[in-house]
Amino acid sequence: MEFLDIVDGEGKPTGKTVERSRAHAEGIRHRTAHVWLLRHRAGETEVLLQKRSSRKDSFPGCYDISSAGHIPAGSGVMESALRELEEELGIAAEQKNLIWLGPRKTFHETSFYGRPFVDN
């Protein structure tokens, strides 16, 4: 089971945790880390995406952020971003290799496999 910190409106942990599936079923606010990879090629800048597995519980088979994942309870944004980058793409980076763009609030409500999915 994966537990996430419940966060306030500013993205700060409240001291309470929630299981990942419950966070999405009930729309409980939690954090994720996103890493967007860019490359320069032929005079243009390209954003590199990955294709999600067809077995994912949300947005199966869709193109997605270069690397992303939930931030486990008690973990920080940067350490989670670096861990996901290595787990998903095999890229061993350091914090100095990333450019912090700041927090972003999102809310999306849909359903997958007949179950509600609320990303908050």
N, CA, C and O atoms as a GROMACS GRO file, in nm:
protein
  480
    1MET      N    1   0.084  -0.117   0.000
    1MET     CA    2   0.000   0.000   0.000
    1MET      C    3   0.089   0.124   0.000
    1MET      O    4   0.189   0.130   0.071
    2GLU      N    5   0.052   0.223  -0.080
    2GLU     CA    6   0.128   0.348  -0.090
    2GLU      C    7   0.054   0.459  -0.017
    2GLU      O    8  -0.062   0.489  -0.048
    3PHE      N    9   0.122   0.521   0.082
    3PHE     CA   10   0.062   0.630   0.158
    3PHE      C   11   0.119   0.763   0.114
    3PHE      O   12   0.239   0.776   0.087
    4LEU      N   13   0.031   0.864   0.108
    4LEU     CA   14   0.069   0.998   0.065
    4LEU      C   15   0.036   1.097   0.175
    4LEU      O   16  -0.057   1.076   0.253
    5ASP      N   17   0.113   1.206   0.181
    5ASP     CA   18   0.079   1.314   0.273
    5ASP      C   19  -0.044   1.386   0.222
    5ASP      O   20  -0.053   1.417   0.103
    6ILE      N   21  -0.139   1.414   0.310
    6ILE     CA   22  -0.250   1.503   0.277
    6ILE      C   23  -0.195   1.644   0.293
    6ILE      O   24  -0.130   1.675   0.393
    7VAL      N   25  -0.222   1.731   0.194
    7VAL     CA   26  -0.166   1.866   0.200
    7VAL      C   27  -0.277   1.970   0.204
    7VAL      O   28  -0.391   1.945   0.165
    8ASP      N   29  -0.239   2.090   0.253
    8ASP     CA   30  -0.334   2.201   0.257
    8ASP      C   31  -0.338   2.272   0.122
    8ASP      O   32  -0.277   2.225   0.026
    9GLY      N   33  -0.408   2.381   0.113
    9GLY     CA   34  -0.424   2.454  -0.012
    9GLY      C   35  -0.294   2.511  -0.068
    9GLY      O   36  -0.288   2.548  -0.185
   10GLU      N   37  -0.190   2.518   0.015
   10GLU     CA   38  -0.059   2.567  -0.030
   10GLU      C   39   0.037   2.452  -0.061
   10GLU      O   40   0.153   2.476  -0.095
   11GLY      N   41  -0.012   2.328  -0.049
   11GLY     CA   42   0.073   2.212  -0.078
   11GLY      C   43   0.160   2.168   0.036
   11GLY      O   44   0.252   2.088   0.017
   12LYS      N   45   0.134   2.217   0.156
   12LYS     CA   46   0.214   2.180   0.273
   12LYS      C   47   0.147   2.064   0.346
   12LYS      O   48   0.026   2.066   0.369
   13PRO      N   49   0.227   1.961   0.383
   13PRO     CA   50   0.169   1.845   0.454
   13PRO      C   51   0.097   1.887   0.583
   13PRO      O   52   0.144   1.973   0.658
   14THR      N   53  -0.017   1.824   0.607
   14THR     CA   54  -0.099   1.855   0.725
   14THR      C   55  -0.063   1.769   0.845
   14THR      O   56  -0.110   1.795   0.956
   15GLY      N   57   0.020   1.666   0.824
   15GLY     CA   58   0.050   1.571   0.931
   15GLY      C   59  -0.036   1.446   0.921
   15GLY      O   60  -0.017   1.351   0.997
   16LYS      N   61  -0.131   1.446   0.829
   16LYS     CA   62  -0.216   1.329   0.807
   16LYS      C   63  -0.176   1.264   0.676
   16LYS      O   64  -0.123   1.329   0.586
   17THR      N   65  -0.203   1.134   0.665
   17THR     CA   66  -0.172   1.060   0.542
   17THR      C   67  -0.297   0.991   0.490
   17THR      O   68  -0.397   0.976   0.561
   18VAL      N   69  -0.288   0.948   0.365
   18VAL     CA   70  -0.400   0.878   0.301
   18VAL      C   71  -0.343   0.775   0.204
   18VAL      O   72  -0.238   0.798   0.144
   19GLU      N   73  -0.411   0.665   0.189
   19GLU     CA   74  -0.370   0.564   0.092
   19GLU      C   75  -0.398   0.619  -0.048
   19GLU      O   76  -0.500   0.685  -0.070
   20ARG      N   77  -0.309   0.592  -0.142
   20ARG     CA   78  -0.316   0.650  -0.276
   20ARG      C   79  -0.451   0.629  -0.343
   20ARG      O   80  -0.508   0.723  -0.398
   21SER      N   81  -0.503   0.508  -0.341
   21SER     CA   82  -0.630   0.481  -0.409
   21SER      C   83  -0.745   0.561  -0.347
   21SER      O   84  -0.835   0.605  -0.417
   22ARG      N   85  -0.741   0.579  -0.216
   22ARG     CA   86  -0.845   0.657  -0.149
   22ARG      C   87  -0.833   0.805  -0.186
   22ARG      O   88  -0.934   0.874  -0.202
   23ALA      N   89  -0.709   0.853  -0.199
   23ALA     CA   90  -0.689   0.994  -0.238
   23ALA      C   91  -0.756   1.021  -0.372
   23ALA      O   92  -0.820   1.125  -0.390
   24HIS      N   93  -0.742   0.929  -0.466
   24HIS     CA   94  -0.801   0.948  -0.599
   24HIS      C   95  -0.950   0.919  -0.600
   24HIS      O   96  -1.024   0.982  -0.676
   25ALA      N   97  -0.997   0.828  -0.519
   25ALA     CA   98  -1.140   0.797  -0.515
   25ALA      C   99  -1.219   0.912  -0.452
   25ALA      O  100  -1.332   0.939  -0.492
   26GLU      N  101  -1.158   0.980  -0.354
   26GLU     CA  102  -1.229   1.084  -0.279
   26GLU      C  103  -1.182   1.226  -0.311
   26GLU      O  104  -1.238   1.323  -0.259
   27GLY      N  105  -1.080   1.240  -0.396
   27GLY     CA  106  -1.032   1.373  -0.432
   27GLY      C  107  -0.955   1.443  -0.321
   27GLY      O  108  -0.958   1.566  -0.310
   28ILE      N  109  -0.887   1.365  -0.238
   28ILE     CA  110  -0.810   1.423  -0.127
   28ILE      C  111  -0.681   1.483  -0.183
   28ILE      O  112  -0.609   1.418  -0.258
   29ARG      N  113  -0.652   1.607  -0.144
   29ARG     CA  114  -0.536   1.680  -0.195
   29ARG      C  115  -0.406   1.613  -0.152
   29ARG      O  116  -0.385   1.583  -0.035
   30HIS      N  117  -0.317   1.589  -0.251
   30HIS     CA  118  -0.187   1.524  -0.228
   30HIS      C  119  -0.086   1.579  -0.328
   30HIS      O  120  -0.122   1.659  -0.415
   31ARG      N  121   0.040   1.536  -0.316
   31ARG     CA  122   0.145   1.590  -0.401
   31ARG      C  123   0.199   1.487  -0.500
   31ARG      O  124   0.200   1.367  -0.474
   32THR      N  125   0.245   1.539  -0.615
   32THR     CA  126   0.318   1.460  -0.712
   32THR      C  127   0.439   1.541  -0.757
   32THR      O  128   0.443   1.662  -0.741
   33ALA      N  129   0.537   1.472  -0.813
   33ALA     CA  130   0.655   1.539  -0.868
   33ALA      C  131   0.658   1.513  -1.018
   33ALA      O  132   0.642   1.400  -1.062
   34HIS      N  133   0.680   1.618  -1.094
   34HIS     CA  134   0.684   1.608  -1.241
   34HIS      C  135   0.819   1.656  -1.291
   34HIS      O  136   0.869   1.760  -1.248
   35VAL      N  137   0.879   1.580  -1.382
   35VAL     CA  138   1.003   1.621  -1.447
   35VAL      C  139   0.977   1.621  -1.597
   35VAL      O  140   0.941   1.519  -1.656
   36TRP      N  141   0.996   1.737  -1.657
   36TRP     CA  142   0.981   1.751  -1.802
   36TRP      C  143   1.120   1.754  -1.863
   36TRP      O  144   1.201   1.839  -1.827
   37LEU      N  145   1.148   1.662  -1.954
   37LEU     CA  146   1.277   1.658  -2.020
   37LEU      C  147   1.268   1.731  -2.154
   37LEU      O  148   1.175   1.709  -2.232
   38LEU      N  149   1.365   1.816  -2.178
   38LEU     CA  150   1.373   1.891  -2.304
   38LEU      C  151   1.504   1.857  -2.372
   38LEU      O  152   1.604   1.828  -2.307
   39ARG      N  153   1.502   1.861  -2.505
   39ARG     CA  154   1.627   1.846  -2.579
   39ARG      C  155   1.625   1.943  -2.696
   39ARG      O  156   1.520   1.978  -2.751
   40HIS      N  157   1.745   1.986  -2.733
   40HIS     CA  158   1.760   2.075  -2.847
   40HIS      C  159   1.805   1.990  -2.964
   40HIS      O  160   1.902   1.915  -2.955
   41ARG      N  161   1.734   2.003  -3.074
   41ARG     CA  162   1.763   1.922  -3.192
   41ARG      C  163   1.725   2.002  -3.317
   41ARG      O  164   1.614   2.054  -3.328
   42ALA      N  165   1.818   2.010  -3.408
   42ALA     CA  166   1.795   2.080  -3.536
   42ALA      C  167   1.742   2.222  -3.515
   42ALA      O  168   1.654   2.268  -3.588
   43GLY      N  169   1.797   2.290  -3.415
   43GLY     CA  170   1.759   2.429  -3.391
   43GLY      C  171   1.626   2.448  -3.319
   43GLY      O  172   1.579   2.561  -3.305
   44GLU      N  173   1.564   2.339  -3.275
   44GLU     CA  174   1.436   2.349  -3.205
   44GLU      C  175   1.445   2.280  -3.069
   44GLU      O  176   1.532   2.196  -3.047
   45THR      N  177   1.356   2.316  -2.980
   45THR     CA  178   1.347   2.252  -2.849
   45THR      C  179   1.230   2.155  -2.851
   45THR      O  180   1.119   2.191  -2.889
   46GLU      N  181   1.257   2.031  -2.810
   46GLU     CA  182   1.153   1.927  -2.807
   46GLU      C  183   1.126   1.886  -2.662
   46GLU      O  184   1.218   1.880  -2.580
   47VAL      N  185   1.001   1.859  -2.632
   47VAL     CA  186   0.961   1.804  -2.502
   47VAL      C  187   0.949   1.654  -2.521
   47VAL      O  188   0.878   1.607  -2.610
   48LEU      N  189   1.019   1.578  -2.437
   48LEU     CA  190   1.016   1.432  -2.447
   48LEU      C  191   0.907   1.377  -2.356
   48LEU      O  192   0.902   1.409  -2.237
   49LEU      N  193   0.820   1.295  -2.412
   49LEU     CA  194   0.709   1.234  -2.338
   49LEU      C  195   0.731   1.084  -2.327
   49LEU      O  196   0.813   1.027  -2.399
   50GLN      N  197   0.657   1.022  -2.238
   50GLN     CA  198   0.657   0.876  -2.233
   50GLN      C  199   0.514   0.827  -2.253
   50GLN      O  200   0.418   0.898  -2.224
   51LYS      N  201   0.502   0.705  -2.302
   51LYS     CA  202   0.370   0.646  -2.321
   51LYS      C  203   0.341   0.556  -2.201
   51LYS      O  204   0.419   0.467  -2.168
   52ARG      N  205   0.226   0.581  -2.137
   52ARG     CA  206   0.188   0.504  -2.019
   52ARG      C  207   0.151   0.361  -2.058
   52ARG      O  208   0.104   0.335  -2.169
   53SER      N  209   0.174   0.270  -1.967
   53SER     CA  210   0.137   0.131  -1.987
   53SER      C  211  -0.014   0.119  -2.007
   53SER      O  212  -0.091   0.197  -1.950
   54SER      N  213  -0.055   0.024  -2.086
   54SER     CA  214  -0.199   0.001  -2.106
   54SER      C  215  -0.262  -0.058  -1.980
   54SER      O  216  -0.385  -0.071  -1.974
   55ARG      N  217  -0.182  -0.093  -1.881
   55ARG     CA  218  -0.232  -0.151  -1.756
   55ARG      C  219  -0.240  -0.050  -1.641
   55ARG      O  220  -0.275  -0.088  -1.529
   56LYS      N  221  -0.209   0.077  -1.667
   56LYS     CA  222  -0.215   0.178  -1.561
   56LYS      C  223  -0.360   0.198  -1.515
   56LYS      O  224  -0.454   0.174  -1.590
   57ASP      N  225  -0.375   0.242  -1.389
   57ASP     CA  226  -0.509   0.262  -1.333
   57ASP      C  227  -0.573   0.394  -1.379
   57ASP      O  228  -0.692   0.415  -1.359
   58SER      N  229  -0.493   0.481  -1.440
   58SER     CA  230  -0.546   0.606  -1.493
   58SER      C  231  -0.474   0.642  -1.623
   58SER      O  232  -0.353   0.624  -1.635
   59PHE      N  233  -0.548   0.692  -1.716
   59PHE     CA  234  -0.495   0.732  -1.847
   59PHE      C  235  -0.408   0.625  -1.913
   59PHE      O  236  -0.299   0.655  -1.961
   60PRO      N  237  -0.456   0.499  -1.916
   60PRO     CA  238  -0.377   0.392  -1.976
   60PRO      C  239  -0.349   0.418  -2.125
   60PRO      O  240  -0.438   0.461  -2.198
   61GLY      N  241  -0.226   0.390  -2.167
   61GLY     CA  242  -0.188   0.402  -2.306
   61GLY      C  243  -0.172   0.543  -2.359
   61GLY      O  244  -0.148   0.562  -2.478
   62CYS      N  245  -0.186   0.643  -2.273
   62CYS     CA  246  -0.174   0.783  -2.315
   62CYS      C  247  -0.030   0.832  -2.303
   62CYS      O  248   0.050   0.779  -2.226
   63TYR      N  249   0.001   0.935  -2.381
   63TYR     CA  250   0.131   1.001  -2.364
   63TYR      C  251   0.124   1.090  -2.242
   63TYR      O  252   0.019   1.145  -2.210
   64ASP      N  253   0.238   1.103  -2.173
   64ASP     CA  254   0.238   1.168  -2.042
   64ASP      C  255   0.367   1.245  -2.021
   64ASP      O  256   0.456   1.245  -2.106
   65ILE      N  257   0.375   1.308  -1.908
   65ILE     CA  258   0.493   1.382  -1.862
   65ILE      C  259   0.616   1.293  -1.877
   65ILE      O  260   0.607   1.170  -1.866
   66SER      N  261   0.731   1.355  -1.903
   66SER     CA  262   0.855   1.277  -1.919
   66SER      C  263   0.874   1.178  -1.805
   66SER      O  264   0.903   1.061  -1.828
   67SER      N  265   0.858   1.226  -1.682
   67SER     CA  266   0.872   1.140  -1.564
   67SER      C  267   0.789   1.203  -1.452
   67SER      O  268   0.798   1.324  -1.428
   68ALA      N  269   0.709   1.122  -1.384
   68ALA     CA  270   0.624   1.176  -1.278
   68ALA      C  271   0.586   1.065  -1.181
   68ALA      O  272   0.589   0.947  -1.214
   69GLY      N  273   0.549   1.107  -1.062
   69GLY     CA  274   0.502   1.010  -0.964
   69GLY      C  275   0.452   1.076  -0.838
   69GLY      O  276   0.479   1.194  -0.814
   70HIS      N  277   0.382   1.001  -0.760
   70HIS     CA  278   0.334   1.049  -0.631
   70HIS      C  279   0.451   1.064  -0.534
   70HIS      O  280   0.548   0.989  -0.540
   71ILE      N  281   0.439   1.161  -0.446
   71ILE     CA  282   0.541   1.182  -0.344
   71ILE      C  283   0.498   1.104  -0.220
   71ILE      O  284   0.397   1.138  -0.158
   72PRO      N  285   0.572   1.000  -0.184
   72PRO     CA  286   0.534   0.919  -0.067
   72PRO      C  287   0.531   1.003   0.061
   72PRO      O  288   0.604   1.102   0.073
   73ALA      N  289   0.447   0.964   0.154
   73ALA     CA  290   0.438   1.033   0.283
   73ALA      C  291   0.577   1.045   0.345
   73ALA      O  292   0.653   0.949   0.351
   74GLY      N  293   0.608   1.165   0.391
   74GLY     CA  294   0.736   1.191   0.456
   74GLY      C  295   0.850   1.224   0.362
   74GLY      O  296   0.960   1.257   0.408
   75SER      N  297   0.827   1.215   0.232
   75SER     CA  298   0.933   1.244   0.134
   75SER      C  299   0.921   1.385   0.081
   75SER      O  300   0.816   1.449   0.093
   76GLY      N  301   1.030   1.434   0.022
   76GLY     CA  302   1.032   1.567  -0.036
   76GLY      C  303   1.012   1.566  -0.186
   76GLY      O  304   1.021   1.461  -0.250
   77VAL      N  305   0.984   1.681  -0.241
   77VAL     CA  306   0.956   1.696  -0.384
   77VAL      C  307   1.079   1.657  -0.467
   77VAL      O  308   1.069   1.576  -0.559
   78MET      N  309   1.194   1.716  -0.436
   78MET     CA  310   1.312   1.695  -0.518
   78MET      C  311   1.360   1.550  -0.512
   78MET      O  312   1.394   1.492  -0.615
   79GLU      N  313   1.364   1.492  -0.393
   79GLU     CA  314   1.408   1.353  -0.382
   79GLU      C  315   1.314   1.260  -0.459
   79GLU      O  316   1.358   1.162  -0.519
   80SER      N  317   1.184   1.290  -0.456
   80SER     CA  318   1.087   1.208  -0.530
   80SER      C  319   1.104   1.225  -0.680
   80SER      O  320   1.094   1.128  -0.755
   81ALA      N  321   1.127   1.348  -0.725
   81ALA     CA  322   1.146   1.374  -0.868
   81ALA      C  323   1.268   1.298  -0.919
   81ALA      O  324   1.263   1.236  -1.025
   82LEU      N  325   1.378   1.302  -0.844
   82LEU     CA  326   1.500   1.232  -0.886
   82LEU      C  327   1.481   1.081  -0.885
   82LEU      O  328   1.530   1.012  -0.974
   83ARG      N  329   1.410   1.029  -0.786
   83ARG     CA  330   1.384   0.886  -0.778
   83ARG      C  331   1.300   0.838  -0.896
   83ARG      O  332   1.332   0.737  -0.958
   84GLU      N  333   1.193   0.911  -0.927
   84GLU     CA  334   1.107   0.875  -1.039
   84GLU      C  335   1.183   0.879  -1.171
   84GLU      O  336   1.164   0.793  -1.257
   85LEU      N  337   1.269   0.978  -1.188
   85LEU     CA  338   1.348   0.991  -1.310
   85LEU      C  339   1.436   0.868  -1.330
   85LEU      O  340   1.449   0.819  -1.442
   86GLU      N  341   1.495   0.821  -1.222
   86GLU     CA  342   1.580   0.702  -1.234
   86GLU      C  343   1.497   0.575  -1.251
   86GLU      O  344   1.531   0.490  -1.334
   87GLU      N  345   1.390   0.560  -1.175
   87GLU     CA  346   1.305   0.440  -1.185
   87GLU      C  347   1.240   0.427  -1.322
   87GLU      O  348   1.238   0.319  -1.381
   88GLU      N  349   1.186   0.536  -1.374
   88GLU     CA  350   1.110   0.531  -1.498
   88GLU      C  351   1.196   0.534  -1.623
   88GLU      O  352   1.164   0.470  -1.723
   89LEU      N  353   1.306   0.611  -1.619
   89LEU     CA  354   1.384   0.632  -1.740
   89LEU      C  355   1.530   0.591  -1.729
   89LEU      O  356   1.604   0.598  -1.827
   90GLY      N  357   1.572   0.548  -1.610
   90GLY     CA  358   1.712   0.508  -1.592
   90GLY      C  359   1.809   0.624  -1.593
   90GLY      O  360   1.928   0.605  -1.616
   91ILE      N  361   1.759   0.745  -1.567
   91ILE     CA  362   1.844   0.864  -1.565
   91ILE      C  363   1.881   0.896  -1.421
   91ILE      O  364   1.795   0.931  -1.341
   92ALA      N  365   2.010   0.885  -1.389
   92ALA     CA  366   2.059   0.918  -1.256
   92ALA      C  367   2.105   1.063  -1.258
   92ALA      O  368   2.216   1.093  -1.301
   93ALA      N  369   2.020   1.152  -1.212
   93ALA     CA  370   2.049   1.296  -1.212
   93ALA      C  371   2.073   1.343  -1.069
   93ALA      O  372   2.052   1.270  -0.972
   94GLU      N  373   2.117   1.467  -1.058
   94GLU     CA  374   2.133   1.531  -0.928
   94GLU      C  375   2.044   1.655  -0.926
   94GLU      O  376   2.001   1.703  -1.030
   95GLN      N  377   2.017   1.704  -0.806
   95GLN     CA  378   1.929   1.820  -0.792
   95GLN      C  379   1.978   1.937  -0.877
   95GLN      O  380   1.897   2.011  -0.932
   96LYS      N  381   2.110   1.955  -0.889
   96LYS     CA  382   2.164   2.067  -0.966
   96LYS      C  383   2.131   2.054  -1.116
   96LYS      O  384   2.142   2.152  -1.190
   97ASN      N  385   2.092   1.934  -1.161
   97ASN     CA  386   2.056   1.913  -1.302
   97ASN      C  387   1.912   1.956  -1.333
   97ASN      O  388   1.873   1.964  -1.449
   98LEU      N  389   1.834   1.982  -1.228
   98LEU     CA  390   1.693   2.017  -1.247
   98LEU      C  391   1.670   2.166  -1.225
   98LEU      O  392   1.743   2.231  -1.149
   99ILE      N  393   1.571   2.219  -1.292
   99ILE     CA  394   1.532   2.358  -1.274
   99ILE      C  395   1.395   2.358  -1.206
   99ILE      O  396   1.297   2.310  -1.264
  100TRP      N  397   1.389   2.411  -1.085
  100TRP     CA  398   1.265   2.415  -1.007
  100TRP      C  399   1.172   2.521  -1.067
  100TRP      O  400   1.210   2.637  -1.078
  101LEU      N  401   1.052   2.480  -1.105
  101LEU     CA  402   0.956   2.574  -1.162
  101LEU      C  403   0.847   2.612  -1.063
  101LEU      O  404   0.766   2.700  -1.090
  102GLY      N  405   0.845   2.546  -0.949
  102GLY     CA  406   0.749   2.580  -0.846
  102GLY      C  407   0.628   2.490  -0.844
  102GLY      O  408   0.613   2.402  -0.929
  103PRO      N  409   0.541   2.512  -0.746
  103PRO     CA  410   0.421   2.429  -0.733
  103PRO      C  411   0.314   2.469  -0.834
  103PRO      O  412   0.311   2.580  -0.886
  104ARG      N  413   0.226   2.374  -0.858
  104ARG     CA  414   0.114   2.396  -0.949
  104ARG      C  415  -0.007   2.321  -0.893
  104ARG      O  416   0.004   2.205  -0.855
  105LYS      N  417  -0.120   2.387  -0.886
  105LYS     CA  418  -0.242   2.324  -0.838
  105LYS      C  419  -0.322   2.273  -0.957
  105LYS      O  420  -0.340   2.344  -1.056
  106THR      N  421  -0.369   2.149  -0.947
  106THR     CA  422  -0.453   2.093  -1.052
  106THR      C  423  -0.571   2.020  -0.990
  106THR      O  424  -0.565   1.972  -0.877
  107PHE      N  425  -0.677   2.011  -1.066
  107PHE     CA  426  -0.794   1.934  -1.026
  107PHE      C  427  -0.854   1.875  -1.153
  107PHE      O  428  -0.882   1.947  -1.249
  108HIS      N  429  -0.872   1.744  -1.153
  108HIS     CA  430  -0.929   1.676  -1.269
  108HIS      C  431  -1.017   1.563  -1.218
  108HIS      O  432  -0.975   1.482  -1.134
  109GLU      N  433  -1.139   1.557  -1.268
  109GLU     CA  434  -1.233   1.454  -1.225
  109GLU      C  435  -1.282   1.375  -1.346
  109GLU      O  436  -1.330   1.432  -1.444
  110THR      N  437  -1.270   1.243  -1.337
  110THR     CA  438  -1.316   1.156  -1.445
  110THR      C  439  -1.344   1.018  -1.385
  110THR      O  440  -1.363   1.007  -1.264
  111SER      N  441  -1.346   0.914  -1.466
  111SER     CA  442  -1.358   0.778  -1.414
  111SER      C  443  -1.278   0.685  -1.504
  111SER      O  444  -1.262   0.710  -1.624
  112PHE      N  445  -1.228   0.578  -1.445
  112PHE     CA  446  -1.157   0.474  -1.516
  112PHE      C  447  -1.209   0.340  -1.468
  112PHE      O  448  -1.225   0.318  -1.348
  113TYR      N  449  -1.235   0.251  -1.562
  113TYR     CA  450  -1.281   0.116  -1.529
  113TYR      C  451  -1.406   0.120  -1.440
  113TYR      O  452  -1.425   0.034  -1.354
  114GLY      N  453  -1.490   0.221  -1.463
  114GLY     CA  454  -1.616   0.232  -1.389
  114GLY      C  455  -1.604   0.287  -1.249
  114GLY      O  456  -1.702   0.287  -1.175
  115ARG      N  457  -1.485   0.335  -1.211
  115ARG     CA  458  -1.464   0.391  -1.077
  115ARG      C  459  -1.428   0.540  -1.088
  115ARG      O  460  -1.358   0.580  -1.181
  116PRO      N  461  -1.477   0.621  -0.993
  116PRO     CA  462  -1.441   0.763  -0.995
  116PRO      C  463  -1.290   0.782  -0.976
  116PRO      O  464  -1.226   0.707  -0.902
  117PHE      N  465  -1.235   0.882  -1.043
  117PHE     CA  466  -1.094   0.916  -1.030
  117PHE      C  467  -1.086   1.068  -1.021
  117PHE      O  468  -1.120   1.138  -1.116
  118VAL      N  469  -1.042   1.117  -0.905
  118VAL     CA  470  -1.033   1.261  -0.883
  118VAL      C  471  -0.888   1.293  -0.847
  118VAL      O  472  -0.839   1.251  -0.743
  119ASP      N  473  -0.821   1.367  -0.935
  119ASP     CA  474  -0.682   1.405  -0.910
  119ASP      C  475  -0.681   1.547  -0.857
  119ASP      O  476  -0.717   1.641  -0.928
  120ASN      N  477  -0.638   1.561  -0.732
  120ASN     CA  478  -0.641   1.690  -0.665
  120ASN      C  479  -0.508   1.712  -0.596
  120ASN      O  480  -0.488   1.815  -0.532
   0.00000   0.00000   0.00000
